[in-house]
Amino acid sequence: MKQEDAEDLQQKIMSAKFDFNDFLKQTRAVAQMGSMSRVLGMIPGMGKVTPAQIREAEKSLQIMEAMIDVMTPGS
């Protein structure tokens, strides 16, 4: 992630303007880091997560992504 993108994201979070599009952008950035198991392996204490839990989390993220993709912008 670029420094300017990280700063923009931080400002959105601090000003309560973080929206579904920002969330989707972040989940896609994490997905580009590699498989869910690899990403979770980078987080301390997450070694106890089972493969079944990882598959369920991946499925949930796909469902959330699809739901966000079909949303129309608010007026």
Order of alpha helices (4+ residues) and beta strands (2+ residues): alpha-alpha-alpha-alpha
